[in-house]
């Protein structure tokens, strides 16, 4: 009664990737170019770029407490605030701030 069939729990790596793809969707709605990739170390990265300026965003955290962080260590916000983080990244790219 009420059990989920065929759904296995996500690993931490899959969860981070899913949350980065959610942010990518929000950035796409704003018309910002993005690229998601997985380097050799296995950490998913979202690369955001505009007019020769770019920023790398990672999803950090564990155990259902995830946040978006830049490669420079700036905390952008929790993954529940994907739309707000997308607007913040748009503002950062517009002013070329890190």
N, C-alpha and C positions, 0 to 999 in steps of 0.2 A: 504494500500500500504506500504510494507516494515515493518510491525509490527511483533514482535516476538510472537509466539503463544506458550503457555504452559511453559514459563520461568518466574518464579517469582524471585524477587530480593533476593539475599542471605542475611542471617543475618550476623552480625559481627562474631559470633562464627563459622558459617559454612565457612566463608571466611578465617579465621585463620586456620581452619583445612585443607582446600584445599591447602593453601600455605605451611603448614608443610608437607603435602603429596607430594608436588612438590619437596621440599628439600629432603624428604626421597627417592624419585626416583633418584635424582642426587647422593645421598650417596650410594645407591645400585649399581649404575653404577661404583662407585669406589671400591666396594666390602666391604663396611663398614656395620657392623651389626647395625640395628636400631629397635626401638620399639616405636609405637605411642600409647598413652593412654590418657584417659580423667579421671582425678581424681575427687573426689567428688565436688571440687570447680568449676568444669565445664571448666577449662582452659586446652586446648589441649597441650600436651607435647611430644616432640620428644626426646627419650633417645638414645644417640649414645655411643657405647662401643667397646673397643678393648683392649686385653691383660690386663684385670683387671682394666682398667681405663675407666671412663665414663664421659659424659657431657650431661646436659639437656638443650635443646633449646626450646624456646617459640617464638610465633609470637606475637609481640606487635604492637599497633597502632590502628588507627580508621579512618573511612572515606577515604578509598582508599589510605592511607599512612601507609603501614605496613613494619616492619623490623624484622629481626631475632635477638634475644637476648638470652644470656645464663642465667641460673638461678642465676649466680653470678653478673649479671648486665652488662656484656660486650656486646657491640653492635657489631654484626658480619657483618651486611650489610642489604641493602634493599631486599625485596622479589623479585625484578627484577633481582637480582644477585645471584640466587640460585646455579648456578654452581660454582661461585667464593666462596660462603659461604661454599659449600661442600668441596672444596679444602682446605679452611682455617680450617675447623673442622678436616679434615684428618691430616693436619700439627699439630694441637693442640694435637690430640690423639697420634700421633707419638712421640712427645716430652713431652707428659704428662704435658701440660701447661694449666692454667686456666686464 
